[in-house]
């Protein structure tokens, strides 16, 4: 007797899966905090408490109201390069001491488009009930519309809401590392135009902005910046000030910039800080973007920031 067996049923055809068009892929990320070949050494003058994998650390055991010794300044500078944003709890600095701390890294810059506090180089952000829309809810790198964008900034919260009002920072070296190779090939060597008008048009009318057009004409910067100290390659475009990629069709430029802007939104590249009165954040503006979260309704939030003049991106 012959026994026949049924042929196995054919496997069902697998429907096509959508490959993300924005460069944001699922799965593990490349989360490299330090440059290749960087010698990591212990800190002798303070403790470092990391808040995220590649970016953000709380510095404990430092009183910023006192002048920095050369050794302490050197260690803090190394921590800034390694963690990109440093947090100091409960400092309660006067405006002058905040300015003095920032001056350890260079001359301070002024921004005439911002409200000022005790001096022209102290920007004051005072959000309360009935206040106009303020500089929040957008990822950006400060003043990339300048030929020499700020090296860094020191922000202190004077008054915080009962809940909310956090600030987030994104590591733009990690953002670059995780781009698809074909995207890296398209942007390496490319340049983009930065302009102050798109970033400030949300807050001010033409009569306020027009007088500054001659002082701040559009500038070009590399799409991928090399950090002048660490040598890391970093994305250097942002949704507030980058308008288009030089020499590229406008539609293609817009599509590519949307992809690049999206990199700041990846949670693995971010750190989020919840403020208490008197807390200070010090960040490397060359290597990061940041985002002030406006989720505190009618409550008041008061901050003061000083910015450190920077160099021309390369």
Secondary structure, DSSP 8 states (H G I E B T S, - for coil): --------------------TTS--SS------S-TT------SSSEEEESSSSS-EEEES--TTS---HHHHHHHHHHHHHHSEEEE-S----HHHHHHHHGGGS-EE--TTS-BSSSTT-EEEEE-TT----S-SS-B-TTTTSSS--SEEEEEEEE--SS---EEEEEHHHHHHTS-HHHHHHHTT-EEEE-HHHHHTTTS-HHHHGGGTTTT--EEEESEEE-TTT--EEE---TTTEEEETTS-HHHHHHHHHHHHHGGG-GGGEEEE---TT-EEEEETTTEEEEE----TT--EEEEEEEE------
